[in-house]
Amino acid sequence: MTISTPQLRAVVLGVGAYLPEKTLTNEELAKLVDTSDEWIVQRTGIKERHIAAEGETTSMLGEKAARAALANAGLSANDIDLIVVGTSTPDWTFPSTATQIQAALGIAHGVAFDLQAVCSGFVFALATAEKFLRSGSHKRALVIGAETFSRIIDWTDRTTCVLFGDGAGAMIIEAQPSQGGIDERGVLTTHLRSDGRHRAKLHVDGGPSATQTVGHLRMEGKEVFRFAVGQVTDVVKDAFAVTGLTAEDLDWFVPHQANRRIIDMSAQKLGIAPQKIIATVHLHGNTSAASVPLALAVAAADGRIKQGDLVMLEAVGGGFTWGSALIRW
């Protein structure tokens, strides 16, 4: 089956990740708020999270993940002409985090910009970069998800502070000729959705225009859980409908690493076998836009994800936003 006429397709060349050196375990959190390792693991599957050091910014994390991806792809920074960064925790209100990573990498050509879709940020950034490449306007894109959520967490709120961590993941994609077949490498299809009516369920209570402050993350946990499991599988089903593929055809399912229960229940609803799930939430918690590329980098490095594999990415974030990307690795 073909899903398009002959054209360009965005092919994955490499992935990379970076986690800050400092870890914060559940036992350490239990000394800060009324919680326990057992309580956190039972409800979320998280065992530890990484916390950026003082002075370590989102762009610094993103730069290190980008360098890891470049090394994995066997490329130099000058081979990149497009950088799209998904983040909700930029270094500055402006300029964009992407431009700071661009400068740190020594790139003075092409274009770099940020994209804000919270935990769906990497999937939204990948879908955006993929369309640039398919148009022929750019050749190679560096797509990054990078966050320092520790900077917007209320460390006295035990319902949220146990969930989030810092980190960055990156992917390099290249425009290559394609006949449009589903067996050919590259991004086969992407599907994005948003519904802004749900702001109160997951938001930050600050911002330059509204409060002139940074603010803290606020979440209605039960409502977010219900939405994540019940409403967002449509973008995965849409990918199957467009390509004619099914859950059985997948080699790997790489969802947003927010909560192990959400991951398992979503896979079950979609008919995806448990052994096909890539889960790293226990290692780094919810790193928002960084979680999907972090999981990809782990699974590619340990040999699970191999060239030719069919990989489904899926994420949901505040807004709400949600999206999927189906890739022939």
N, C-alpha and C positions, 0 to 999 in steps of 0.2 A: 504493500500500500504506500502511496505517496500522500503527503499532507500539504504539499505546495508545489508550484511550478519551479523549474530550475532557477536557483537564486543563490545568494550568499547565506551562509549559516554561521552562527557564533559557536565555535568549538572551544571546549575547555583545554587549555594548555598546562595549567598548573594551579595549585592551591597552597596556601600557607596560613599559619596562625601564630598568635602571640598571646600569652597570659602573663600578667604581672607576677613578679617573684613572690610577693607576700600572699599567703593563704589565710583564710579565716574559717576555722572548722566550726561545726555545730557545737562542740563542747565549749569553744571560746565564746560563741554567741550566747550560750546559756549563762555566761557570767555577766552579760550586758542586759539581757531582757529575760522575762519569765518564759523560758522554753527549754527544750531538751533535744538531744540527738534523736531519741526515739520518736518524739512528736514530729520533728522536721522530716525525717526519713519516711515515716509512715504516710505523711500527707503530700510530700513533694518528691521524694527520692533523692534529694540533695544531701550531700555529705560535707562539701566544702565549696568555697567560692574564692576567687582571687580579687585582691584589692590593689588598685594603683597606688604607687608610692607618692608621697608629697612631691608636687611638681611634675609628676608624670601625667601628661595630658592625653586626651583621646587621639590626637594626631600622632603622638609618639607611639602609641600602641598600634595604630594603623600603619605607620611607616614600617615597623618591625614585621608585621604580618605581610605587608607588601613585599619587603625584601625576601621573606621566606618563600612567597609565591613566585617571585622572579627567579630565585635559585631553583625551585622545583621545576619551573618551565624552561630553564636554561636560557633566560633572556636577560638583557640589561634594561635599566630604567628608560633609556632613550628609545627602546622599542615600543613604548607605550604612548598612545596619542589621545587617550580618553581615560579619565579617572572619575568614578562615581562612588561617593561614600554615603552609605546609609548610617545615620546617627541621630540620636535625640539628645546627646550630650556633647555638643561642639565645644572646642576650645574657647571660642569667642562667639558673641552674637554675629559678628562678621569680622574678618573675612571667613570664608568657608573652611572647614576642616580639610576638605579635599585639596584646596590650594596650598595649605600648609604642608600636607603630605607631598604634594607635587614639588614644592620648593625643597623639602628635606631630601627628596630623591634626586634632586639636581635636574629636574625636567623643566625646560623653559619653552616647550612647544605644546600644541594640543590644547585640550580644555579639561577643566576639573571643576566639579560642583558637588554639593551635598544634596541629599534627598531625605525627607523626613516622613517616615511611616512607622515609627516606633519599632516594635519587635518584628514587623514585616519588612523593615528597612532594606535588608539584604536582598530579599526576593524582589521588591520593588526596584531596587537599584540594578539588579541583574536584568530584569525585564526591560528597563529603560536603556541600559547599555547595549543589550542585544538588538534593540531596534535601531540604534545608531549604526551598529555594525552591518546589519542587514540592508540598511539604506545605502551603504557604500561610502558614507561620509568619513568613517574612521576605520582603522585597521585592527588595532589591538586595544582592549580595554582592561583596566585594572578596576575590579569591583570589590569594594571593601565594606564590611560591617564592623564598626568600632564604637565602643561605649565605655564610659566611666560612670556607671549608674551609682556607684558608691557616693558620688558627689551630690546626688539628689534624693538620697534615702534618708528617711527619718529613723535614726538608729534607736529611738525609743519605741517605735511601732513594731511589735513582734510579728504582726501579720504580713509586713512587707520586707523588713530588714533581713529576714532569713532567706528570701527568695533570690536576691539579685547579686550580681558580681560584675567585674570588669574584664574586658578582653577585646580581641580583634581577630578577624579572619578575612582572608582575601582570596580572590579568584582572578585568573587571567583568561580572557576569552579572545579569540581571533576570528576575523571574518574569512571564511573559506568557501570555495565553490561547492554547491550541493545540488543534487537532482531532486531533493525534496523527499527522499525516502525515509521511512521511520527507522530503518536499520543503519542509516548514516549518522556519523557522530555530530554532536552539537545540541544546542537548545532546540527542542522540538516544538514546544509551545509554552506560553505563559498566560496566566489568568489572574487578574487583580480585581479586588472589590474594596469598597469603603462604605461606611454608614455612620455619618457624623452625629446621629441622634444619641449615641451612647457615651458621650464624653465623660459624664459623671462617674461612670463605672471604672474608668482607668485613665487618670490624668495627673498632671503636675500642677499644683496650685500656685504657680508663679509664672511670670513671663515679662519681657520688656514692656509690652504695650498694656497688659492688664494690671500688673502689680509693681512693675519696675524691680522685681526680685527674681531670684532663681527658683525658689519654691521647692517643695518636696513631692515625691510620688504618692498618690492616694489611690486606693483600689478597693472596689467592692468584690472581694475574692470569689464568693459564691456565684455572683452574676457573671464574672469573667470566665469562670470555669464552665458554667452552663453554656455560654455563648461559644467558647472555644471548641467544645465537644459537639454541640448541637447544630451550629449554623455554618461553620466554615468549610465543611467537607465539599461544598458545592464547587469550589475552584479545582479540587482534585478530580471530581466527577466530570467537570467540563473538559479537563485535559484528556481524560479517557475518551470522551465523546468525540473530540476533534481528531484524535489519532487512531481510534478504533482499538486501542490497547485496553487492558484490564489490570486489576490488582495482581492477578496471577502472573502477568508479564513482567512486573517489576522485579528488579534484583534488589533494590534498596529503597527504603522510605526514610528520608531525612527531614524530620519536622523541627519546628522551633522548639528549643529546649527550655520550656518554661516549667513543666511539672510532669513527672513520670506518669501520673495517673491520666493526665490529659493526652499524653503521647499514646499510651496503650489503648485508651478508650476510643480515640480518633482512628487508630489503625484498625481496631476491631469493627468499628462502624463501616469502614471502607473495605473490609474484607482482606486486609493486608496481614499476612502471616507474621507472627511475633519475631521469627528469626530474621526477617527482612528489615527490622527497625534498627536504625543507628541512633543510639541514645548515649549522650555524654553529660546529661544534666547533673549527674551525681558528682562530676569532676569540677564543674565551674558554675553551677546554678544557672539562673536566667541572666544571660548577658545581652538580652534584647537583640538588636540587629546583628550582633556578632555571633549569635548562637548557632545559626545554620552553617556558616562557613567554618566555624570552629569544629563542628561535628564532621563536616566534609573532610577537613584537613586531617583529622584523627583517623577516619576510616580509609582515606586514600593512603596515608602513611603506613598503616598496619596491613595493607594489602587486601582489605575487604572490597573496596571499590576499585574495579579494574577497567581498563579500556574496553569499550563495547557494552558495559553494564548499563541498564536502564535505571535511572535514579530520579525519584520524585522528591522535590523540595516543597515544603508547605510551612506557612507561618501565619500567625494572627497577632495583631498589636492594637494598642490604644487608638481610639478614634470612632468606631473600630475600623481597622484595616485588615485585610487578609489576602493571601495570594499563593499561587503554586507555580512551579517551574518544572517541566519534565525534560530531562537531559539524557541523551545517549552519550555516555562518558568517553 
